[in-house]
Amino acid sequence: MSEQLETQTCTPCRGGVPPLERAEAETLLADTPGWTLADDAGRLERSFTFRNFAQALAFANGVGQLAEAQGHHPEISFGWGHATVSWRTKKIKGLHRNDFIMAAKTSALAEQLGEGS
């Protein structure tokens, strides 16, 4: 189902909705392989490895472009051969379906760039 998430578009989240319950987050987590729940199921996180700094930088830039296009922005840290991406919906202080959509898109981008190669 991660392919299904990957093809979806984020919906604007203006707040006022509750974050996903742990059970809901765990169900969606099954559709985003490699991602983990952090902060008591309030955040999604995944680390990626790359062959070199240029590939990690291209990935970070690509995630930034995805984020701008979708209007949903992560925390990204990266260095030589590695990057970590963290998704959460700040307005609701937890996870929303949008975070899982963006996690699936992030994973697809990493695969395109040869993550782990």
Secondary structure, 3 states (H helix, E strand, C coil): CHHHHHHCCCCCCCCCCCCCCHHHHHHHHCCCCCCEEECCCCEEEEEEECCCHHHHHHHHHHHHHHHHHHCCCCEEEEECCEEEEEECEHHHCECCHHHHHHHHHHHHHHHHCCCCC
